[in-house]
Amino acid sequence: MLGVMFGLMAVLVVWLALVRPIDDARDRAELRLAAATADAGRIAAISEGIRRARASTPPVLAVPLPAAVGQAAEASGFTLSRLDPLDGDHVTIAISTARSPALFKWLGVLDNEGIIVDKLTLRPNSDATLAVEGVLRVRGR
């Protein structure tokens, strides 16, 4: 009877010391694999979108970039305190006071015209507006 008891205890120890940790590790590895596979699919879809965007023809502006940005700002009611061309495809802008909903609507209008934000710095003003500094460029260049 003692031999059977020690035999069952040995099986239990092997189960608890070897088999169960290996099963737990395999289950965790399967979960990590599923998460990595899902991430890989999302990354592949995003990279395909980026590849298509880069392959598409960049938009052609009817006027030079600084003029296009200035006209869009004026149409949206912004006064640009600075609008300096960096090169043919980039401009720096500054707006001393802008309400955030109007600012992001204007940036959306620019994006629809093929002008995107390269760099943007927003600082809150004391009157619930934002001070804006940034660099804009033509998409695809």
ChimeraX attribute file (.defattr): number of C-alpha atoms within 10 A of each C-alpha:
attribute: neighborCount
match mode: 1-to-1
recipient: residues
	/A:1	6
	/A:2	7
	/A:3	8
	/A:4	9
	/A:5	10
	/A:6	11
	/A:7	12
	/A:8	12
	/A:9	12
	/A:10	12
	/A:11	12
	/A:12	13
	/A:13	12
	/A:14	12
	/A:15	13
	/A:16	12
	/A:17	11
	/A:18	11
	/A:19	13
	/A:20	12
	/A:21	12
	/A:22	13
	/A:23	11
	/A:24	11
	/A:25	12
	/A:26	12
	/A:27	12
	/A:28	12
	/A:29	12
	/A:30	12
	/A:31	12
	/A:32	12
	/A:33	12
	/A:34	12
	/A:35	12
	/A:36	12
	/A:37	12
	/A:38	12
	/A:39	12
	/A:40	12
	/A:41	12
	/A:42	12
	/A:43	12
	/A:44	12
	/A:45	12
	/A:46	12
	/A:47	12
	/A:48	12
	/A:49	12
	/A:50	12
	/A:51	11
	/A:52	11
	/A:53	13
	/A:54	13
	/A:55	10
	/A:56	11
	/A:57	11
	/A:58	14
	/A:59	14
	/A:60	12
	/A:61	13
	/A:62	8
	/A:63	10
	/A:64	12
	/A:65	21
	/A:66	21
	/A:67	14
	/A:68	16
	/A:69	23
	/A:70	17
	/A:71	14
	/A:72	17
	/A:73	19
	/A:74	12
	/A:75	11
	/A:76	15
	/A:77	13
	/A:78	19
	/A:79	15
	/A:80	18
	/A:81	13
	/A:82	15
	/A:83	18
	/A:84	13
	/A:85	18
	/A:86	13
	/A:87	10
	/A:88	12
	/A:89	16
	/A:90	20
	/A:91	21
	/A:92	19
	/A:93	20
	/A:94	19
	/A:95	19
	/A:96	16
	/A:97	20
	/A:98	21
	/A:99	14
	/A:100	16
	/A:101	9
	/A:102	13
	/A:103	20
	/A:104	12
	/A:105	12
	/A:106	19
	/A:107	20
	/A:108	15
	/A:109	16
	/A:110	20
	/A:111	16
	/A:112	11
	/A:113	17
	/A:114	16
	/A:115	24
	/A:116	19
	/A:117	17
	/A:118	14
	/A:119	11
	/A:120	13
	/A:121	11
	/A:122	15
	/A:123	12
	/A:124	14
	/A:125	12
	/A:126	7
	/A:127	8
	/A:128	10
	/A:129	16
	/A:130	19
	/A:131	16
	/A:132	20
	/A:133	20
	/A:134	17
	/A:135	19
	/A:136	25
	/A:137	25
	/A:138	22
	/A:139	20
	/A:140	15
	/A:141	11
